[in-house]
Amino acid sequence: MGASETAPSQIAPGGSGSGLKLRGAEPPAVRLSKLSTGSKVIDLLLDGGLEPGVITTLFGPASSGKSNISMLAAINAAEQGKKVLFIDTEGGFSAERVKQLNKNYETLLKNIIIANPTNFAEQKSYFKKLMDAANHEKAGLIIVDSIVMLYRLQKAEEDISTTNQELASQLAILSEVARKKQIPVLVTNQVYADFRKTENRGPKTENSFKMVGGDLLKYWSKCIVKLENLEQGVRQASIYKHRSLPEGKAVLFEIKESGLEEAKMPEKEKKGFRLF
């Protein structure tokens, strides 16, 4: 059994929340608790999990854990009875992986609503209906994996300024939904090699990549986590930007069949001649 799928025209069959009332000056609202990512090690990094009302961005190279963290977060929210709107631009959402991660996968998948745009125009269509969809489904979490996959393809075909404006518009919509609904929004982002650093500092390393759509994502994201592949299957997640947590705070983890497990720094292999 797979997760629910929707077409762009069907993602928001409900109304747009016309009962919303504007409020004047009032005492500050009670601070909502964070939503667990479904991973103890990532929750440890984020001091409890995903913050409601803001965009959290994960960025890193392939196989660094972005989609696994996204699916764990979706499963955790679904397990709490929350509806999850999951926009999957890369085809990375796997019902089989969900089955590995939670034995109650059939019930959980009913709470995860999947949208699969295949081009940037379809992605734009989904985002235009996102507020209505969040209202209709009473969404408790929105995930976009990834925000830039189709953007990069469109950028190669169209005027870059037009494409950047559309990406900025989509990020503004995500931010508005997060604030008005007071729910977390989790997006993943790809990277590209910084050849200037490569030239100046020798061979390319994990530190020589940059986030696609960098300034736009930095502006709209209140929390940014950088993911890196180390050695021997160990990954590192570190705070790249946060309103209250220190930049550079990091955790190490490995991806297992049952989820993410905390790891230790891999020992570097010693090079040289061994007699025995």
C-alpha beads as a LAMMPS data file, in Angstrom:
LAMMPS data file: protein, C-alpha beads

276 atoms
275 bonds

1 atom types
1 bond types

-500.0 500.0 xlo xhi
-500.0 500.0 ylo yhi
-500.0 500.0 zlo zhi

Masses

1 110.0

Atoms # bond

1 1 1 0.000 0.000 0.000
2 1 1 1.470 3.352 -0.935
3 1 1 1.031 6.876 0.302
4 1 1 -1.798 8.993 -1.035
5 1 1 -0.967 10.712 -4.306
6 1 1 -2.506 13.881 -5.654
7 1 1 -2.464 15.770 -8.911
8 1 1 -1.728 19.524 -8.914
9 1 1 -5.422 20.304 -9.389
10 1 1 -6.400 18.025 -6.502
11 1 1 -3.975 18.963 -3.781
12 1 1 -6.350 21.491 -2.244
13 1 1 -9.979 20.506 -2.568
14 1 1 -10.922 22.506 0.531
15 1 1 -11.456 26.197 1.203
16 1 1 -8.876 28.809 2.128
17 1 1 -9.672 29.353 5.786
18 1 1 -12.023 32.326 5.475
19 1 1 -12.748 32.112 9.207
20 1 1 -9.281 33.435 10.051
21 1 1 -9.522 36.540 12.233
22 1 1 -6.915 39.253 12.499
23 1 1 -5.922 40.076 16.038
24 1 1 -4.787 43.283 17.567
25 1 1 -2.094 43.648 20.184
26 1 1 -2.232 40.631 22.478
27 1 1 0.106 38.951 24.927
28 1 1 2.706 36.734 23.211
29 1 1 1.317 33.327 22.262
30 1 1 2.431 30.251 24.146
31 1 1 5.539 28.867 22.482
32 1 1 4.715 25.646 20.654
33 1 1 6.885 22.622 21.255
34 1 1 9.233 21.368 18.584
35 1 1 8.325 18.380 16.433
36 1 1 10.734 15.462 16.664
37 1 1 12.515 14.491 13.456
38 1 1 12.077 10.840 14.378
39 1 1 15.828 10.597 14.944
40 1 1 17.354 11.026 18.401
41 1 1 20.683 12.161 17.001
42 1 1 19.175 14.884 14.786
43 1 1 16.847 15.953 17.608
44 1 1 19.955 16.287 19.787
45 1 1 21.515 18.584 17.191
46 1 1 18.359 20.714 16.909
47 1 1 17.726 20.863 20.649
48 1 1 14.476 18.915 20.411
49 1 1 13.521 18.800 16.745
50 1 1 11.882 20.942 14.054
51 1 1 10.746 24.384 15.126
52 1 1 7.143 25.321 14.249
53 1 1 6.539 28.458 12.210
54 1 1 9.829 28.417 10.319
55 1 1 11.598 26.734 7.415
56 1 1 14.360 24.268 8.259
57 1 1 16.710 23.436 5.368
58 1 1 18.960 20.396 5.051
59 1 1 21.672 20.635 2.419
60 1 1 24.437 18.283 1.391
61 1 1 25.739 16.002 -1.355
62 1 1 24.095 12.799 -2.561
63 1 1 23.690 10.020 0.034
64 1 1 24.342 12.355 2.962
65 1 1 20.994 11.551 4.618
66 1 1 18.584 14.243 3.371
67 1 1 15.795 11.928 2.183
68 1 1 16.199 9.557 5.132
69 1 1 15.774 12.417 7.602
70 1 1 12.779 13.678 5.605
71 1 1 11.074 10.285 5.701
72 1 1 11.800 9.815 9.408
73 1 1 10.265 13.218 10.136
74 1 1 7.204 12.342 8.044
75 1 1 6.781 8.994 9.805
76 1 1 7.096 10.567 13.248
77 1 1 4.469 13.218 12.471
78 1 1 2.135 10.630 10.917
79 1 1 2.554 8.405 13.980
80 1 1 1.253 11.287 16.099
81 1 1 -1.849 11.466 13.909
82 1 1 -0.661 14.562 12.024
83 1 1 -1.167 14.959 8.290
84 1 1 2.034 15.429 6.306
85 1 1 2.178 17.192 2.929
86 1 1 5.218 15.706 1.195
87 1 1 6.299 17.288 -2.104
88 1 1 8.703 14.790 -3.662
89 1 1 10.483 16.251 -6.691
90 1 1 13.178 13.578 -6.883
91 1 1 11.114 10.413 -6.538
92 1 1 13.023 9.641 -3.353
93 1 1 10.040 8.809 -1.149
94 1 1 9.924 5.034 -0.796
95 1 1 7.038 3.070 0.695
96 1 1 9.469 0.159 1.103
97 1 1 11.810 2.342 3.145
98 1 1 8.870 3.446 5.312
99 1 1 8.075 -0.257 5.820
100 1 1 11.640 -0.812 7.055
101 1 1 11.427 2.138 9.426
102 1 1 8.041 1.396 11.012
103 1 1 5.988 -1.792 11.209
104 1 1 2.736 0.203 11.189
105 1 1 3.581 1.603 7.767
106 1 1 0.156 0.971 6.211
107 1 1 -1.600 3.141 8.776
108 1 1 1.114 5.808 8.682
109 1 1 1.073 6.139 4.891
110 1 1 -2.587 7.174 5.068
111 1 1 -1.439 10.342 6.868
112 1 1 1.266 11.190 4.313
113 1 1 -0.034 12.981 1.219
114 1 1 2.458 12.774 -1.626
115 1 1 2.747 15.232 -4.518
116 1 1 5.113 14.331 -7.381
117 1 1 5.756 17.327 -9.653
118 1 1 7.833 16.412 -12.708
119 1 1 8.770 19.927 -13.829
120 1 1 9.093 23.392 -12.330
121 1 1 5.716 24.502 -13.718
122 1 1 3.975 21.647 -11.876
123 1 1 5.911 22.499 -8.727
124 1 1 4.682 26.089 -9.084
125 1 1 1.106 24.818 -9.392
126 1 1 1.407 22.774 -6.195
127 1 1 2.773 25.712 -4.249
128 1 1 -0.048 28.024 -5.344
129 1 1 -2.485 25.608 -3.678
130 1 1 -0.342 24.884 -0.638
131 1 1 -2.172 27.099 1.869
132 1 1 -5.536 25.619 0.865
133 1 1 -4.073 22.122 1.097
134 1 1 -2.647 22.817 4.549
135 1 1 -6.029 24.109 5.705
136 1 1 -8.035 21.275 4.179
137 1 1 -5.781 18.481 5.418
138 1 1 -5.056 20.180 8.764
139 1 1 -1.379 19.602 8.018
140 1 1 1.035 19.220 10.902
141 1 1 4.186 19.148 8.758
142 1 1 5.225 20.113 5.232
143 1 1 8.262 18.539 3.565
144 1 1 9.798 19.427 0.193
145 1 1 12.463 16.989 -1.034
146 1 1 14.060 18.749 -2.779
147 1 1 13.219 22.403 -3.289
148 1 1 15.780 22.908 -6.100
149 1 1 15.801 19.740 -8.214
150 1 1 13.346 21.042 -10.831
151 1 1 14.562 24.611 -10.306
152 1 1 18.011 23.623 -11.584
153 1 1 16.525 22.074 -14.712
154 1 1 14.366 25.127 -15.347
155 1 1 17.292 27.485 -14.778
156 1 1 19.150 25.829 -17.640
157 1 1 16.242 26.485 -20.013
158 1 1 14.853 29.865 -18.949
159 1 1 15.993 33.350 -17.965
160 1 1 17.707 32.941 -14.600
161 1 1 16.137 36.042 -13.042
162 1 1 12.619 34.767 -13.822
163 1 1 13.408 31.357 -12.381
164 1 1 14.960 32.872 -9.252
165 1 1 11.887 35.038 -8.739
166 1 1 9.669 31.959 -8.891
167 1 1 11.850 30.079 -6.382
168 1 1 11.723 33.098 -4.068
169 1 1 7.922 33.148 -4.445
170 1 1 7.686 29.467 -3.495
171 1 1 9.881 29.981 -0.443
172 1 1 7.714 32.949 0.570
173 1 1 4.623 30.710 0.354
174 1 1 6.283 28.068 2.533
175 1 1 7.227 30.710 5.087
176 1 1 3.698 32.139 5.117
177 1 1 2.100 28.705 5.614
178 1 1 4.599 27.877 8.377
179 1 1 3.867 31.126 10.245
180 1 1 0.093 31.176 9.827
181 1 1 -0.398 27.491 10.604
182 1 1 2.418 27.415 13.171
183 1 1 3.770 24.164 11.761
184 1 1 7.307 23.125 10.826
185 1 1 8.427 23.156 7.200
186 1 1 11.364 20.944 6.224
187 1 1 13.067 21.344 2.844
188 1 1 16.116 19.655 1.394
189 1 1 18.591 21.275 -0.929
190 1 1 21.302 20.145 -3.306
191 1 1 24.871 21.412 -3.583
192 1 1 27.394 22.327 -6.230
193 1 1 31.180 22.303 -6.195
194 1 1 32.950 25.569 -5.411
195 1 1 35.759 25.371 -7.951
196 1 1 37.415 28.537 -6.651
197 1 1 37.980 26.851 -3.306
198 1 1 39.127 23.717 -5.094
199 1 1 41.723 25.664 -7.050
200 1 1 42.982 27.616 -4.052
201 1 1 43.047 24.803 -1.528
202 1 1 43.999 21.767 -3.505
203 1 1 41.787 18.702 -3.993
204 1 1 38.033 19.080 -3.599
205 1 1 36.733 18.216 -0.158
206 1 1 33.291 18.143 1.443
207 1 1 33.917 21.728 2.561
208 1 1 34.236 22.954 -1.019
209 1 1 30.552 22.612 -1.913
210 1 1 27.927 25.314 -1.742
211 1 1 24.163 25.340 -1.419
212 1 1 22.138 25.748 -4.636
213 1 1 20.117 28.973 -4.566
214 1 1 22.285 30.002 -1.634
215 1 1 21.159 33.555 -0.832
216 1 1 17.464 32.764 -1.323
217 1 1 17.554 29.709 0.948
218 1 1 19.669 31.539 3.532
219 1 1 17.179 34.408 3.663
220 1 1 14.009 32.325 4.030
221 1 1 15.384 29.533 6.250
222 1 1 15.690 30.232 9.966
223 1 1 17.503 26.945 10.508
224 1 1 20.014 25.423 8.072
225 1 1 21.755 22.090 8.652
226 1 1 24.757 21.027 6.608
227 1 1 25.181 17.315 5.909
228 1 1 28.514 15.784 4.940
229 1 1 29.762 12.324 4.015
230 1 1 32.835 11.360 6.012
231 1 1 34.531 7.954 5.856
232 1 1 33.353 4.388 6.567
233 1 1 29.675 5.258 6.152
234 1 1 29.703 7.998 8.797
235 1 1 27.870 11.269 8.099
236 1 1 28.100 14.592 9.911
237 1 1 25.222 17.019 10.492
238 1 1 26.171 20.499 11.669
239 1 1 24.431 23.799 12.363
240 1 1 25.063 26.169 9.452
241 1 1 22.545 28.822 10.526
242 1 1 20.240 29.068 13.550
243 1 1 18.604 31.773 15.636
244 1 1 19.707 30.350 18.984
245 1 1 22.008 27.367 18.492
246 1 1 25.765 27.852 17.948
247 1 1 27.059 27.622 14.395
248 1 1 29.275 24.554 13.980
249 1 1 27.509 22.406 16.570
250 1 1 27.676 18.918 15.065
251 1 1 26.669 15.291 15.470
252 1 1 27.824 12.132 13.712
253 1 1 25.480 9.422 12.494
254 1 1 25.160 6.321 10.353
255 1 1 22.175 5.265 8.239
256 1 1 20.870 1.857 9.260
257 1 1 17.871 -0.192 8.150
258 1 1 16.022 0.880 11.308
259 1 1 16.892 4.586 10.959
260 1 1 19.780 6.809 12.035
261 1 1 22.232 5.820 14.753
262 1 1 24.735 8.017 16.527
263 1 1 28.297 7.310 15.384
264 1 1 31.891 8.045 16.330
265 1 1 34.463 9.864 14.248
266 1 1 35.954 7.289 11.870
267 1 1 39.608 6.496 12.366
268 1 1 41.791 7.467 9.464
269 1 1 43.496 4.565 7.813
270 1 1 47.211 4.600 8.421
271 1 1 49.265 4.672 5.279
272 1 1 52.697 3.189 4.870
273 1 1 54.527 -0.105 4.811
274 1 1 53.417 -2.858 7.218
275 1 1 55.893 -5.653 7.963
276 1 1 53.287 -7.951 9.551

Bonds

1 1 1 2
2 1 2 3
3 1 3 4
4 1 4 5
5 1 5 6
6 1 6 7
7 1 7 8
8 1 8 9
9 1 9 10
10 1 10 11
11 1 11 12
12 1 12 13
13 1 13 14
14 1 14 15
15 1 15 16
16 1 16 17
17 1 17 18
18 1 18 19
19 1 19 20
20 1 20 21
21 1 21 22
22 1 22 23
23 1 23 24
24 1 24 25
25 1 25 26
26 1 26 27
27 1 27 28
28 1 28 29
29 1 29 30
30 1 30 31
31 1 31 32
32 1 32 33
33 1 33 34
34 1 34 35
35 1 35 36
36 1 36 37
37 1 37 38
38 1 38 39
39 1 39 40
40 1 40 41
41 1 41 42
42 1 42 43
43 1 43 44
44 1 44 45
45 1 45 46
46 1 46 47
47 1 47 48
48 1 48 49
49 1 49 50
50 1 50 51
51 1 51 52
52 1 52 53
53 1 53 54
54 1 54 55
55 1 55 56
56 1 56 57
57 1 57 58
58 1 58 59
59 1 59 60
60 1 60 61
61 1 61 62
62 1 62 63
63 1 63 64
64 1 64 65
65 1 65 66
66 1 66 67
67 1 67 68
68 1 68 69
69 1 69 70
70 1 70 71
71 1 71 72
72 1 72 73
73 1 73 74
74 1 74 75
75 1 75 76
76 1 76 77
77 1 77 78
78 1 78 79
79 1 79 80
80 1 80 81
81 1 81 82
82 1 82 83
83 1 83 84
84 1 84 85
85 1 85 86
86 1 86 87
87 1 87 88
88 1 88 89
89 1 89 90
90 1 90 91
91 1 91 92
92 1 92 93
93 1 93 94
94 1 94 95
95 1 95 96
96 1 96 97
97 1 97 98
98 1 98 99
99 1 99 100
100 1 100 101
101 1 101 102
102 1 102 103
103 1 103 104
104 1 104 105
105 1 105 106
106 1 106 107
107 1 107 108
108 1 108 109
109 1 109 110
110 1 110 111
111 1 111 112
112 1 112 113
113 1 113 114
114 1 114 115
115 1 115 116
116 1 116 117
117 1 117 118
118 1 118 119
119 1 119 120
120 1 120 121
121 1 121 122
122 1 122 123
123 1 123 124
124 1 124 125
125 1 125 126
126 1 126 127
127 1 127 128
128 1 128 129
129 1 129 130
130 1 130 131
131 1 131 132
132 1 132 133
133 1 133 134
134 1 134 135
135 1 135 136
136 1 136 137
137 1 137 138
138 1 138 139
139 1 139 140
140 1 140 141
141 1 141 142
142 1 142 143
143 1 143 144
144 1 144 145
145 1 145 146
146 1 146 147
147 1 147 148
148 1 148 149
149 1 149 150
150 1 150 151
151 1 151 152
152 1 152 153
153 1 153 154
154 1 154 155
155 1 155 156
156 1 156 157
157 1 157 158
158 1 158 159
159 1 159 160
160 1 160 161
161 1 161 162
162 1 162 163
163 1 163 164
164 1 164 165
165 1 165 166
166 1 166 167
167 1 167 168
168 1 168 169
169 1 169 170
170 1 170 171
171 1 171 172
172 1 172 173
173 1 173 174
174 1 174 175
175 1 175 176
176 1 176 177
177 1 177 178
178 1 178 179
179 1 179 180
180 1 180 181
181 1 181 182
182 1 182 183
183 1 183 184
184 1 184 185
185 1 185 186
186 1 186 187
187 1 187 188
188 1 188 189
189 1 189 190
190 1 190 191
191 1 191 192
192 1 192 193
193 1 193 194
194 1 194 195
195 1 195 196
196 1 196 197
197 1 197 198
198 1 198 199
199 1 199 200
200 1 200 201
201 1 201 202
202 1 202 203
203 1 203 204
204 1 204 205
205 1 205 206
206 1 206 207
207 1 207 208
208 1 208 209
209 1 209 210
210 1 210 211
211 1 211 212
212 1 212 213
213 1 213 214
214 1 214 215
215 1 215 216
216 1 216 217
217 1 217 218
218 1 218 219
219 1 219 220
220 1 220 221
221 1 221 222
222 1 222 223
223 1 223 224
224 1 224 225
225 1 225 226
226 1 226 227
227 1 227 228
228 1 228 229
229 1 229 230
230 1 230 231
231 1 231 232
232 1 232 233
233 1 233 234
234 1 234 235
235 1 235 236
236 1 236 237
237 1 237 238
238 1 238 239
239 1 239 240
240 1 240 241
241 1 241 242
242 1 242 243
243 1 243 244
244 1 244 245
245 1 245 246
246 1 246 247
247 1 247 248
248 1 248 249
249 1 249 250
250 1 250 251
251 1 251 252
252 1 252 253
253 1 253 254
254 1 254 255
255 1 255 256
256 1 256 257
257 1 257 258
258 1 258 259
259 1 259 260
260 1 260 261
261 1 261 262
262 1 262 263
263 1 263 264
264 1 264 265
265 1 265 266
266 1 266 267
267 1 267 268
268 1 268 269
269 1 269 270
270 1 270 271
271 1 271 272
272 1 272 273
273 1 273 274
274 1 274 275
275 1 275 276
